[in-house]
Amino acid sequence: MGSGSPAGSPSERPLNGPAVNEAPLNAPAVNGAPLNGPTPVAPRAVGTPPGPLPVTRVEMKDPVPTAFTDDLAKMGLTAGALPPIEKLDPRALRGVMKLIAKSLGVACTDCHEEGDFGAPTPRKRIAAHMWNSFAAGLAMKGGGPLFCDSCHQGRNKLLDRRDESALRAWMDRAFVADLRRTDGQEHGCETCHGAGTGQSGVP
């Protein structure tokens, strides 16, 4: 990612996304408060193959108790005591998938392969990890149950990765200090990022 142009300069349009005005990289982020200015995007030379998406500005919102307690209850599920995803009753699975899509603001085909919803995909693997480690494995420290909407709140991306130290401090507070494990064991970064999880991070 290159350095930004002076404030007020014309928008740059990346090949793989909409126009985004440039802003300083050191815009402050404090406890999820909106950052000052939009995301900087480095120009890409003509003919350069599309690479990874630019690291973008995301308003980081603290986890909240799920709003889907009643919806889950109608499927025979108890928020705060969810089973591992592999043990979900198949009759409840379709309804659960709809709640996950609503929580993230995505369509079914954002995770599933068109024409073969049973096929394994990277996003289905991530969703299963998130279900087991977060939705079924954690709760608010004050006792409120978590579900996908607790952290995503209608958004696919929930972490601003432009400042690693600020992100780490926010995650230590929002995901460690403010949450607890439902099995009563000690909770820390390794609950979700530990060896054997197959996950190096979260969206």
Secondary structure, DSSP 8 states (H G I E B T S, - for coil): ------TT---B--TTS--B----TT----TT---SS--------TT----S--------------S-HHHHHHTT--TTS---GGGS-HHHHHHHHHHHHHHHT--GGGTSBTTBTTS--HHHHHHHHHIIIIITTEEETTS-B--HHHHHTT-S-----S-HHHHHHHHIIIIIITEEETTSS--STHHHHSTTS--S---
